[in-house]
Amino acid sequence: MIYKKVEEILNVQVQKEDYSSQLYLAMASWAENQGYSGVAEWLYAQAEEERMHMLKIVRYMNERDGVAVIPGLEQPPKEFGSLSEMFDAVLKHEQYISKSINEIVAVCIEEKDYTTHNWVQWFVEEQIEEEASVKDIIDKLNLVGDNNLYMFDRDILGMRGGANPSA
Ligand code: FEO
């Protein structure tokens, strides 16, 4: 079984992971149109990963006799300025997601749901990795500067981190 408050907050997280996937898909498409094929691949893969995060929560809730609500699609922005601005937005978004994962941890403790508390630790770890990997990208971007974006675009695929969502 799953506690009502835990079910509610997990359904909110389903929406957030779903939106993350849409957001990164929009960014991937934008980057591809700007000619940044490496960045686009990185973002397409990231969009897939976010979808796996959403599925991981849906399947956990159903496994625990909860009811997962599948959200409708929310339209993400279409323009992202520069690569720098876009990756700053990715970092900001991931920090927001980390905060909401911590809120799930807090509700689990409040409700004494130690099973979900244990399960959600995977997301806690994942957020540490995701934030670190985006920070690395931003550092690299600052290092190469605007004149070397071709090199940056070529090298970014070697910078993919993240844990396996099916683990
Ligand atoms: Fe599923 Fe990037 O957080």
Backbone and ligand atoms as CSV (ligand in chain L), in Angstrom:
chain,resi,resn,atom,element,x,y,z
A,1,MET,N,N,0.836,-1.212,0.000
A,1,MET,CA,C,0.000,0.000,0.000
A,1,MET,C,C,0.865,1.254,0.000
A,2,ILE,N,N,0.216,2.364,-0.378
A,2,ILE,CA,C,0.945,3.628,-0.409
A,2,ILE,C,C,0.127,4.677,0.353
A,3,TYR,N,N,0.803,5.509,1.122
A,3,TYR,CA,C,0.094,6.531,1.896
A,3,TYR,C,C,-0.413,7.638,0.965
A,4,LYS,N,N,-1.585,8.171,1.324
A,4,LYS,CA,C,-2.246,9.183,0.467
A,4,LYS,C,C,-1.321,10.362,0.131
A,5,LYS,N,N,-0.676,10.900,1.165
A,5,LYS,CA,C,0.176,12.086,0.945
A,5,LYS,C,C,1.377,11.756,0.068
A,6,VAL,N,N,1.875,10.526,0.213
A,6,VAL,CA,C,3.014,10.088,-0.611
A,6,VAL,C,C,2.540,9.931,-2.055
A,7,GLU,N,N,1.366,9.328,-2.208
A,7,GLU,CA,C,0.797,9.171,-3.553
A,7,GLU,C,C,0.625,10.534,-4.231
A,8,GLU,N,N,0.125,11.503,-3.476
A,8,GLU,CA,C,-0.091,12.851,-4.038
A,8,GLU,C,C,1.214,13.479,-4.508
A,9,ILE,N,N,2.221,13.421,-3.662
A,9,ILE,CA,C,3.472,14.100,-4.025
A,9,ILE,C,C,4.201,13.343,-5.146
A,10,LEU,N,N,4.017,12.028,-5.199
A,10,LEU,CA,C,4.637,11.271,-6.305
A,10,LEU,C,C,3.948,11.611,-7.630
A,11,ASN,N,N,2.632,11.844,-7.558
A,11,ASN,CA,C,1.937,12.235,-8.798
A,11,ASN,C,C,2.387,13.619,-9.277
A,12,VAL,N,N,2.693,14.494,-8.340
A,12,VAL,CA,C,3.235,15.805,-8.724
A,12,VAL,C,C,4.604,15.606,-9.384
A,13,GLN,N,N,5.380,14.675,-8.841
A,13,GLN,CA,C,6.709,14.424,-9.415
A,13,GLN,C,C,6.612,13.800,-10.811
A,14,VAL,N,N,5.587,12.973,-11.025
A,14,VAL,CA,C,5.354,12.412,-12.371
A,14,VAL,C,C,5.209,13.559,-13.370
A,15,GLN,N,N,4.431,14.568,-12.987
A,15,GLN,CA,C,4.247,15.741,-13.875
A,15,GLN,C,C,5.560,16.453,-14.127
A,16,LYS,N,N,6.348,16.614,-13.076
A,16,LYS,CA,C,7.608,17.355,-13.217
A,16,LYS,C,C,8.607,16.608,-14.103
A,17,GLU,N,N,8.662,15.284,-13.955
A,17,GLU,CA,C,9.591,14.503,-14.784
A,17,GLU,C,C,9.119,14.524,-16.244
A,18,ASP,N,N,7.802,14.477,-16.405
A,18,ASP,CA,C,7.229,14.525,-17.744
A,18,ASP,C,C,7.546,15.873,-18.396
A,19,TYR,N,N,7.399,16.946,-17.621
A,19,TYR,CA,C,7.713,18.270,-18.163
A,19,TYR,C,C,9.212,18.384,-18.461
A,20,SER,N,N,10.052,17.800,-17.596
A,20,SER,CA,C,11.506,17.828,-17.841
A,20,SER,C,C,11.797,17.205,-19.199
A,21,SER,N,N,11.141,16.083,-19.481
A,21,SER,CA,C,11.352,15.398,-20.752
A,21,SER,C,C,10.940,16.302,-21.926
A,22,GLN,N,N,9.792,16.951,-21.793
A,22,GLN,CA,C,9.312,17.865,-22.843
A,22,GLN,C,C,10.250,19.053,-23.023
A,23,LEU,N,N,10.716,19.581,-21.884
A,23,LEU,CA,C,11.607,20.748,-21.914
A,23,LEU,C,C,12.904,20.396,-22.643
A,24,TYR,N,N,13.493,19.236,-22.312
A,24,TYR,CA,C,14.760,18.870,-22.941
A,24,TYR,C,C,14.561,18.494,-24.418
A,25,LEU,N,N,13.393,17.985,-24.717
A,25,LEU,CA,C,13.075,17.701,-26.119
A,25,LEU,C,C,13.003,19.016,-26.915
A,26,ALA,N,N,12.365,20.030,-26.329
A,26,ALA,CA,C,12.275,21.345,-26.987
A,26,ALA,C,C,13.671,21.945,-27.150
A,27,MET,N,N,14.506,21.790,-26.127
A,27,MET,CA,C,15.876,22.306,-26.203
A,27,MET,C,C,16.678,21.554,-27.270
A,28,ALA,N,N,16.474,20.238,-27.345
A,28,ALA,CA,C,17.185,19.408,-28.336
A,28,ALA,C,C,16.834,19.869,-29.743
A,29,SER,N,N,15.560,20.093,-29.969
A,29,SER,CA,C,15.090,20.498,-31.285
A,29,SER,C,C,15.653,21.884,-31.633
A,30,TRP,N,N,15.644,22.779,-30.651
A,30,TRP,CA,C,16.199,24.123,-30.857
A,30,TRP,C,C,17.700,24.023,-31.199
A,31,ALA,N,N,18.441,23.230,-30.415
A,31,ALA,CA,C,19.894,23.102,-30.631
A,31,ALA,C,C,20.186,22.502,-32.008
A,32,GLU,N,N,19.373,21.542,-32.399
A,32,GLU,CA,C,19.572,20.907,-33.703
A,32,GLU,C,C,19.376,21.934,-34.825
A,33,ASN,N,N,18.374,22.773,-34.684
A,33,ASN,CA,C,18.128,23.807,-35.691
A,33,ASN,C,C,19.206,24.881,-35.722
A,34,GLN,N,N,19.906,25.041,-34.588
A,34,GLN,CA,C,21.009,26.015,-34.548
A,34,GLN,C,C,22.308,25.416,-35.105
A,35,GLY,N,N,22.285,24.105,-35.427
A,35,GLY,CA,C,23.475,23.445,-35.972
A,35,GLY,C,C,24.349,22.772,-34.925
A,36,TYR,N,N,23.887,22.737,-33.678
A,36,TYR,CA,C,24.666,22.081,-32.613
A,36,TYR,C,C,24.229,20.620,-32.500
A,37,SER,N,N,24.778,19.774,-33.351
A,37,SER,CA,C,24.262,18.402,-33.382
A,37,SER,C,C,24.687,17.600,-32.151
A,38,GLY,N,N,25.874,17.887,-31.593
A,38,GLY,CA,C,26.314,17.180,-30.385
A,38,GLY,C,C,25.440,17.538,-29.193
A,39,VAL,N,N,25.201,18.818,-29.032
A,39,VAL,CA,C,24.344,19.288,-27.931
A,39,VAL,C,C,22.938,18.707,-28.095
A,40,ALA,N,N,22.458,18.677,-29.331
A,40,ALA,CA,C,21.116,18.133,-29.593
A,40,ALA,C,C,21.050,16.667,-29.168
A,41,GLU,N,N,22.089,15.882,-29.520
A,41,GLU,CA,C,22.095,14.459,-29.128
A,41,GLU,C,C,22.075,14.322,-27.620
A,42,TRP,N,N,22.869,15.153,-26.946
A,42,TRP,CA,C,22.930,15.123,-25.478
A,42,TRP,C,C,21.530,15.376,-24.899
A,43,LEU,N,N,20.841,16.355,-25.472
A,43,LEU,CA,C,19.517,16.725,-24.957
A,43,LEU,C,C,18.442,15.700,-25.318
A,44,TYR,N,N,18.528,15.117,-26.527
A,44,TYR,CA,C,17.570,14.060,-26.881
A,44,TYR,C,C,17.702,12.891,-25.898
A,45,ALA,N,N,18.958,12.543,-25.584
A,45,ALA,CA,C,19.196,11.439,-24.634
A,45,ALA,C,C,18.672,11.821,-23.247
A,46,GLN,N,N,18.857,13.092,-22.892
A,46,GLN,CA,C,18.391,13.575,-21.588
A,46,GLN,C,C,16.861,13.506,-21.521
A,47,ALA,N,N,16.207,13.863,-22.626
A,47,ALA,CA,C,14.740,13.808,-22.678
A,47,ALA,C,C,14.251,12.369,-22.455
A,48,GLU,N,N,14.951,11.409,-23.068
A,48,GLU,CA,C,14.606,9.994,-22.884
A,48,GLU,C,C,14.777,9.587,-21.424
A,49,GLU,N,N,15.866,10.069,-20.844
A,49,GLU,CA,C,16.152,9.716,-19.451
A,49,GLU,C,C,15.063,10.234,-18.514
A,50,GLU,N,N,14.593,11.449,-18.797
A,50,GLU,CA,C,13.523,12.018,-17.965
A,50,GLU,C,C,12.227,11.219,-18.107
A,51,ARG,N,N,11.986,10.729,-19.304
A,51,ARG,CA,C,10.802,9.891,-19.501
A,51,ARG,C,C,10.937,8.606,-18.681
A,52,MET,N,N,12.148,8.056,-18.638
A,52,MET,CA,C,12.386,6.854,-17.828
A,52,MET,C,C,12.167,7.157,-16.335
A,53,HIS,N,N,12.540,8.365,-15.918
A,53,HIS,CA,C,12.302,8.750,-14.514
A,53,HIS,C,C,10.803,8.767,-14.225
A,54,MET,N,N,10.043,9.344,-15.166
A,54,MET,CA,C,8.599,9.411,-14.989
A,54,MET,C,C,8.027,7.989,-14.889
A,55,LEU,N,N,8.471,7.113,-15.806
A,55,LEU,CA,C,7.973,5.730,-15.807
A,55,LEU,C,C,8.354,4.995,-14.531
A,56,LYS,N,N,9.539,5.288,-14.044
A,56,LYS,CA,C,10.001,4.622,-12.819
A,56,LYS,C,C,9.040,4.929,-11.655
A,57,ILE,N,N,8.576,6.179,-11.592
A,57,ILE,CA,C,7.654,6.574,-10.516
A,57,ILE,C,C,6.274,5.943,-10.737
A,58,VAL,N,N,5.790,6.014,-11.980
A,58,VAL,CA,C,4.470,5.438,-12.310
A,58,VAL,C,C,4.443,3.956,-11.914
A,59,ARG,N,N,5.491,3.242,-12.299
A,59,ARG,CA,C,5.497,1.791,-12.060
A,59,ARG,C,C,5.647,1.460,-10.587
A,60,TYR,N,N,6.384,2.279,-9.873
A,60,TYR,CA,C,6.511,2.064,-8.422
A,60,TYR,C,C,5.157,2.264,-7.742
A,61,MET,N,N,4.458,3.344,-8.123
A,61,MET,CA,C,3.164,3.624,-7.499
A,61,MET,C,C,2.183,2.480,-7.752
A,62,ASN,N,N,2.157,1.995,-8.980
A,62,ASN,CA,C,1.226,0.908,-9.295
A,62,ASN,C,C,1.603,-0.376,-8.569
A,63,GLU,N,N,2.889,-0.594,-8.438
A,63,GLU,CA,C,3.379,-1.783,-7.722
A,63,GLU,C,C,2.941,-1.756,-6.252
A,64,ARG,N,N,2.820,-0.540,-5.700
A,64,ARG,CA,C,2.463,-0.372,-4.289
A,64,ARG,C,C,0.962,-0.155,-4.116
A,65,ASP,N,N,0.186,-0.493,-5.141
A,65,ASP,CA,C,-1.275,-0.319,-5.099
A,65,ASP,C,C,-1.710,1.130,-5.006
A,66,GLY,N,N,-0.891,2.035,-5.497
A,66,GLY,CA,C,-1.292,3.435,-5.604
A,66,GLY,C,C,-1.907,3.652,-6.975
A,67,VAL,N,N,-2.352,4.891,-7.232
A,67,VAL,CA,C,-2.892,5.206,-8.553
A,67,VAL,C,C,-2.050,6.323,-9.161
A,68,ALA,N,N,-1.316,5.980,-10.217
A,68,ALA,CA,C,-0.505,6.983,-10.900
A,68,ALA,C,C,-1.375,7.702,-11.925
A,69,VAL,N,N,-1.314,9.018,-11.911
A,69,VAL,CA,C,-2.100,9.811,-12.869
A,69,VAL,C,C,-1.165,10.277,-13.983
A,70,ILE,N,N,-1.529,9.935,-15.218
A,70,ILE,CA,C,-0.687,10.323,-16.361
A,70,ILE,C,C,-1.075,11.734,-16.803
A,71,PRO,N,N,-0.116,12.661,-16.734
A,71,PRO,CA,C,-0.463,14.057,-17.030
A,71,PRO,C,C,-0.560,14.360,-18.526
A,72,GLY,N,N,-1.233,15.457,-18.859
A,72,GLY,CA,C,-1.240,15.959,-20.235
A,72,GLY,C,C,0.061,16.678,-20.529
A,73,LEU,N,N,0.290,16.963,-21.796
A,73,LEU,CA,C,1.548,17.617,-22.170
A,73,LEU,C,C,1.479,19.124,-21.933
A,74,GLU,N,N,2.562,19.657,-21.404
A,74,GLU,CA,C,2.661,21.103,-21.193
A,74,GLU,C,C,3.650,21.663,-22.209
A,75,GLN,N,N,3.280,22.755,-22.847
A,75,GLN,CA,C,4.128,23.347,-23.890
A,75,GLN,C,C,5.367,24.032,-23.287
A,76,PRO,N,N,6.576,23.530,-23.597
A,76,PRO,CA,C,7.777,24.222,-23.117
A,76,PRO,C,C,8.100,25.427,-23.999
A,77,PRO,N,N,9.046,26.295,-23.593
A,77,PRO,CA,C,9.430,27.407,-24.470
A,77,PRO,C,C,9.990,26.909,-25.798
A,78,LYS,N,N,10.072,27.826,-26.788
A,78,LYS,CA,C,10.590,27.438,-28.111
A,78,LYS,C,C,11.981,28.000,-28.352
A,79,GLU,N,N,12.308,29.070,-27.644
A,79,GLU,CA,C,13.595,29.763,-27.834
A,79,GLU,C,C,14.397,29.691,-26.548
A,80,PHE,N,N,15.726,29.516,-26.710
A,80,PHE,CA,C,16.546,29.378,-25.509
A,80,PHE,C,C,17.757,30.313,-25.501
A,81,GLY,N,N,17.764,31.310,-26.383
A,81,GLY,CA,C,18.834,32.317,-26.374
A,81,GLY,C,C,20.135,31.766,-26.914
A,82,SER,N,N,21.124,31.620,-26.027
A,82,SER,CA,C,22.434,31.088,-26.426
A,82,SER,C,C,22.638,29.739,-25.748
A,83,LEU,N,N,23.706,29.026,-26.138
A,83,LEU,CA,C,24.007,27.746,-25.484
A,83,LEU,C,C,24.206,27.950,-23.988
A,84,SER,N,N,24.928,29.031,-23.659
A,84,SER,CA,C,25.191,29.334,-22.251
A,84,SER,C,C,23.893,29.539,-21.475
A,85,GLU,N,N,23.031,30.341,-22.044
A,85,GLU,CA,C,21.746,30.614,-21.375
A,85,GLU,C,C,20.935,29.324,-21.238
A,86,MET,N,N,20.999,28.495,-22.287
A,86,MET,CA,C,20.225,27.267,-22.251
A,86,MET,C,C,20.734,26.334,-21.145
A,87,PHE,N,N,22.067,26.159,-21.054
A,87,PHE,CA,C,22.579,25.259,-20.009
A,87,PHE,C,C,22.381,25.833,-18.602
A,88,ASP,N,N,22.389,27.174,-18.491
A,88,ASP,CA,C,22.048,27.766,-17.183
A,88,ASP,C,C,20.611,27.401,-16.818
A,89,ALA,N,N,19.735,27.412,-17.829
A,89,ALA,CA,C,18.329,27.055,-17.589
A,89,ALA,C,C,18.218,25.569,-17.206
A,90,VAL,N,N,19.057,24.708,-17.821
A,90,VAL,CA,C,19.036,23.274,-17.478
A,90,VAL,C,C,19.437,23.106,-16.006
A,91,LEU,N,N,20.502,23.818,-15.610
A,91,LEU,CA,C,20.966,23.686,-14.221
A,91,LEU,C,C,19.890,24.160,-13.241
A,92,LYS,N,N,19.299,25.287,-13.553
A,92,LYS,CA,C,18.253,25.838,-12.695
A,92,LYS,C,C,17.093,24.841,-12.570
A,93,HIS,N,N,16.752,24.219,-13.703
A,93,HIS,CA,C,15.654,23.251,-13.702
A,93,HIS,C,C,16.020,22.032,-12.842
A,94,GLU,N,N,17.239,21.551,-12.997
A,94,GLU,CA,C,17.655,20.379,-12.207
A,94,GLU,C,C,17.704,20.698,-10.708
A,95,GLN,N,N,18.090,21.933,-10.368
A,95,GLN,CA,C,18.102,22.316,-8.951
A,95,GLN,C,C,16.680,22.344,-8.392
A,96,TYR,N,N,15.766,22.774,-9.232
A,96,TYR,CA,C,14.351,22.778,-8.847
A,96,TYR,C,C,13.852,21.331,-8.650
A,97,ILE,N,N,14.273,20.433,-9.539
A,97,ILE,CA,C,13.879,19.020,-9.411
A,97,ILE,C,C,14.490,18.408,-8.143
A,98,SER,N,N,15.742,18.737,-7.856
A,98,SER,CA,C,16.389,18.215,-6.642
A,98,SER,C,C,15.596,18.638,-5.404
A,99,LYS,N,N,15.156,19.890,-5.422
A,99,LYS,CA,C,14.391,20.412,-4.295
A,99,LYS,C,C,13.095,19.621,-4.136
A,100,SER,N,N,12.453,19.310,-5.245
A,100,SER,CA,C,11.180,18.589,-5.133
A,100,SER,C,C,11.400,17.126,-4.733
A,101,ILE,N,N,12.540,16.545,-5.107
A,101,ILE,CA,C,12.851,15.192,-4.621
A,101,ILE,C,C,13.049,15.236,-3.101
A,102,ASN,N,N,13.705,16.274,-2.626
A,102,ASN,CA,C,13.888,16.418,-1.171
A,102,ASN,C,C,12.555,16.573,-0.450
A,103,GLU,N,N,11.609,17.220,-1.107
A,103,GLU,CA,C,10.273,17.348,-0.502
A,103,GLU,C,C,9.607,15.974,-0.384
A,104,ILE,N,N,9.852,15.111,-1.366
A,104,ILE,CA,C,9.297,13.740,-1.285
A,104,ILE,C,C,9.914,13.022,-0.088
A,105,VAL,N,N,11.227,13.178,0.075
A,105,VAL,CA,C,11.914,12.552,1.214
A,105,VAL,C,C,11.262,13.038,2.519
A,106,ALA,N,N,11.006,14.345,2.593
A,106,ALA,CA,C,10.420,14.920,3.812
A,106,ALA,C,C,9.031,14.326,4.082
A,107,VAL,N,N,8.212,14.183,3.037
A,107,VAL,CA,C,6.861,13.613,3.221
A,107,VAL,C,C,6.962,12.149,3.656
A,108,CYS,N,N,7.910,11.417,3.087
A,108,CYS,CA,C,8.098,10.004,3.479
A,108,CYS,C,C,8.412,9.900,4.967
A,109,ILE,N,N,9.252,10.794,5.451
A,109,ILE,CA,C,9.638,10.762,6.875
A,109,ILE,C,C,8.420,11.128,7.737
A,110,GLU,N,N,7.733,12.184,7.308
A,110,GLU,CA,C,6.527,12.644,8.017
A,110,GLU,C,C,5.503,11.517,8.146
A,111,GLU,N,N,5.311,10.772,7.058
A,111,GLU,CA,C,4.291,9.719,7.013
A,111,GLU,C,C,4.825,8.370,7.496
A,112,LYS,N,N,6.096,8.343,7.863
A,112,LYS,CA,C,6.781,7.095,8.258
A,112,LYS,C,C,6.707,6.015,7.162
A,113,ASP,N,N,6.805,6.476,5.931
A,113,ASP,CA,C,6.829,5.540,4.797
A,113,ASP,C,C,8.291,5.251,4.450
A,114,TYR,N,N,8.865,4.319,5.188
A,114,TYR,CA,C,10.302,4.052,5.013
A,114,TYR,C,C,10.579,3.242,3.751
A,115,THR,N,N,9.574,2.576,3.245
A,115,THR,CA,C,9.745,1.831,1.984
A,115,THR,C,C,9.988,2.812,0.834
A,116,THR,N,N,9.096,3.815,0.727
A,116,THR,CA,C,9.267,4.804,-0.347
A,116,THR,C,C,10.512,5.656,-0.085
A,117,HIS,N,N,10.762,5.922,1.178
A,117,HIS,CA,C,11.972,6.677,1.544
A,117,HIS,C,C,13.210,5.975,0.996
A,118,ASN,N,N,13.234,4.676,1.168
A,118,ASN,CA,C,14.362,3.869,0.682
A,118,ASN,C,C,14.420,3.903,-0.859
A,119,TRP,N,N,13.274,3.741,-1.475
A,119,TRP,CA,C,13.187,3.706,-2.943
A,119,TRP,C,C,13.620,5.039,-3.560
A,120,VAL,N,N,13.209,6.144,-2.925
A,120,VAL,CA,C,13.451,7.462,-3.537
A,120,VAL,C,C,14.929,7.879,-3.448
A,121,GLN,N,N,15.711,7.130,-2.672
A,121,GLN,CA,C,17.150,7.468,-2.576
A,121,GLN,C,C,17.827,7.380,-3.946
A,122,TRP,N,N,17.308,6.520,-4.822
A,122,TRP,CA,C,17.868,6.443,-6.172
A,122,TRP,C,C,17.808,7.827,-6.839
A,123,PHE,N,N,16.674,8.525,-6.655
A,123,PHE,CA,C,16.502,9.854,-7.260
A,123,PHE,C,C,17.406,10.889,-6.588
A,124,VAL,N,N,17.602,10.725,-5.282
A,124,VAL,CA,C,18.496,11.648,-4.567
A,124,VAL,C,C,19.890,11.567,-5.193
A,125,GLU,N,N,20.368,10.335,-5.393
A,125,GLU,CA,C,21.691,10.107,-6.009
A,125,GLU,C,C,21.724,10.644,-7.441
A,126,GLU,N,N,20.669,10.348,-8.176
A,126,GLU,CA,C,20.583,10.762,-9.576
A,126,GLU,C,C,20.689,12.287,-9.693
A,127,GLN,N,N,20.030,12.995,-8.769
A,127,GLN,CA,C,20.071,14.461,-8.836
A,127,GLN,C,C,21.468,14.996,-8.560
A,128,ILE,N,N,22.204,14.336,-7.659
A,128,ILE,CA,C,23.587,14.770,-7.406
A,128,ILE,C,C,24.372,14.656,-8.705
A,129,GLU,N,N,24.216,13.522,-9.393
A,129,GLU,CA,C,24.945,13.299,-10.648
A,129,GLU,C,C,24.503,14.269,-11.736
A,130,GLU,N,N,23.193,14.483,-11.839
A,130,GLU,CA,C,22.697,15.356,-12.913
A,130,GLU,C,C,23.195,16.789,-12.731
A,131,GLU,N,N,23.096,17.282,-11.498
A,131,GLU,CA,C,23.578,18.656,-11.258
A,131,GLU,C,C,25.072,18.756,-11.542
A,132,ALA,N,N,25.838,17.748,-11.097
A,132,ALA,CA,C,27.291,17.780,-11.297
A,132,ALA,C,C,27.620,17.755,-12.789
A,133,SER,N,N,26.901,16.923,-13.544
A,133,SER,CA,C,27.236,16.809,-14.964
A,133,SER,C,C,26.892,18.103,-15.720
A,134,VAL,N,N,25.799,18.778,-15.339
A,134,VAL,CA,C,25.465,20.052,-16.000
A,134,VAL,C,C,26.470,21.141,-15.591
A,135,LYS,N,N,26.897,21.105,-14.323
A,135,LYS,CA,C,27.906,22.093,-13.887
A,135,LYS,C,C,29.203,21.896,-14.662
A,136,ASP,N,N,29.599,20.649,-14.899
A,136,ASP,CA,C,30.810,20.368,-15.697
A,136,ASP,C,C,30.677,20.961,-17.102
A,137,ILE,N,N,29.501,20.786,-17.676
A,137,ILE,CA,C,29.260,21.303,-19.026
A,137,ILE,C,C,29.377,22.828,-19.034
A,138,ILE,N,N,28.794,23.481,-18.033
A,138,ILE,CA,C,28.840,24.955,-17.958
A,138,ILE,C,C,30.295,25.424,-17.787
A,139,ASP,N,N,31.054,24.713,-16.946
A,139,ASP,CA,C,32.487,25.055,-16.769
A,139,ASP,C,C,33.226,24.961,-18.094
A,140,LYS,N,N,32.965,23.857,-18.803
A,140,LYS,CA,C,33.641,23.636,-20.086
A,140,LYS,C,C,33.247,24.726,-21.089
A,141,LEU,N,N,31.992,25.058,-21.091
A,141,LEU,CA,C,31.478,26.091,-21.989
A,141,LEU,C,C,32.159,27.427,-21.698
A,142,ASN,N,N,32.321,27.757,-20.430
A,142,ASN,CA,C,33.005,28.997,-20.053
A,142,ASN,C,C,34.458,28.967,-20.473
A,143,LEU,N,N,35.055,27.779,-20.386
A,143,LEU,CA,C,36.469,27.614,-20.715
A,143,LEU,C,C,36.729,27.791,-22.212
A,144,VAL,N,N,35.882,27.178,-23.027
A,144,VAL,CA,C,36.132,27.245,-24.473
A,144,VAL,C,C,35.754,28.610,-25.070
A,145,GLY,N,N,34.797,29.304,-24.439
A,145,GLY,CA,C,34.394,30.624,-24.945
A,145,GLY,C,C,33.592,30.507,-26.240
A,146,ASP,N,N,33.088,31.648,-26.679
A,146,ASP,CA,C,32.179,31.670,-27.834
A,146,ASP,C,C,32.848,31.299,-29.156
A,147,ASN,N,N,34.170,31.404,-29.223
A,147,ASN,CA,C,34.837,31.134,-30.506
A,147,ASN,C,C,35.074,29.659,-30.780
A,148,ASN,N,N,34.894,28.846,-29.738
A,148,ASN,CA,C,35.206,27.427,-29.909
A,148,ASN,C,C,34.001,26.519,-29.706
A,149,LEU,N,N,32.836,27.024,-30.048
A,149,LEU,CA,C,31.625,26.237,-29.794
A,149,LEU,C,C,31.579,24.981,-30.661
A,150,TYR,N,N,32.282,25.012,-31.787
A,150,TYR,CA,C,32.329,23.812,-32.632
A,150,TYR,C,C,32.969,22.657,-31.861
A,151,MET,N,N,34.090,22.964,-31.213
A,151,MET,CA,C,34.806,21.950,-30.414
A,151,MET,C,C,33.944,21.453,-29.254
A,152,PHE,N,N,33.313,22.402,-28.598
A,152,PHE,CA,C,32.441,22.067,-27.466
A,152,PHE,C,C,31.332,21.120,-27.921
A,153,ASP,N,N,30.728,21.457,-29.062
A,153,ASP,CA,C,29.628,20.650,-29.596
A,153,ASP,C,C,30.100,19.229,-29.938
A,154,ARG,N,N,31.344,19.136,-30.404
A,154,ARG,CA,C,31.896,17.831,-30.774
A,154,ARG,C,C,32.189,16.986,-29.524
A,155,ASP,N,N,32.606,17.670,-28.434
A,155,ASP,CA,C,33.073,16.943,-27.243
A,155,ASP,C,C,31.969,16.607,-26.237
A,156,ILE,N,N,30.821,17.237,-26.367
A,156,ILE,CA,C,29.822,17.130,-25.293
A,156,ILE,C,C,29.305,15.697,-25.093
A,157,LEU,N,N,29.298,14.899,-26.151
A,157,LEU,CA,C,28.739,13.559,-25.995
A,157,LEU,C,C,29.561,12.678,-25.072
A,158,GLY,N,N,30.823,13.035,-24.907
A,158,GLY,CA,C,31.667,12.289,-23.962
A,158,GLY,C,C,31.406,12.680,-22.519
A,159,MET,N,N,30.479,13.618,-22.307
A,159,MET,CA,C,30.247,14.159,-20.951
A,159,MET,C,C,28.925,13.703,-20.347
A,160,ARG,N,N,28.365,12.634,-20.883
A,160,ARG,CA,C,27.079,12.189,-20.334
A,160,ARG,C,C,27.252,11.382,-19.059
A,161,GLY,N,N,26.551,11.808,-17.998
A,161,GLY,CA,C,26.594,11.062,-16.743
A,161,GLY,C,C,25.240,10.416,-16.505
A,162,GLY,N,N,24.896,10.209,-15.240
A,162,GLY,CA,C,23.553,9.720,-14.905
A,162,GLY,C,C,23.518,8.232,-14.660
A,163,ALA,N,N,22.636,7.844,-13.760
A,163,ALA,CA,C,22.518,6.427,-13.394
A,163,ALA,C,C,21.472,5.753,-14.271
A,164,ASN,N,N,21.442,4.460,-14.244
A,164,ASN,CA,C,20.478,3.686,-15.024
A,164,ASN,C,C,19.120,3.680,-14.311
A,165,PRO,N,N,18.067,4.277,-14.947
A,165,PRO,CA,C,16.772,4.397,-14.269
A,165,PRO,C,C,16.114,3.051,-13.969
A,166,SER,N,N,16.508,1.992,-14.675
A,166,SER,CA,C,15.859,0.694,-14.404
A,166,SER,C,C,16.542,-0.008,-13.230
A,167,ALA,N,N,17.576,0.621,-12.663
A,167,ALA,CA,C,18.296,-0.008,-11.535
A,167,ALA,C,C,17.447,0.034,-10.276
L,1,FEO,FE1,FE,14.580,13.490,-13.622
L,1,FEO,FE2,FE,16.749,15.483,-14.457
L,1,FEO,O1,O,15.581,14.917,-13.164
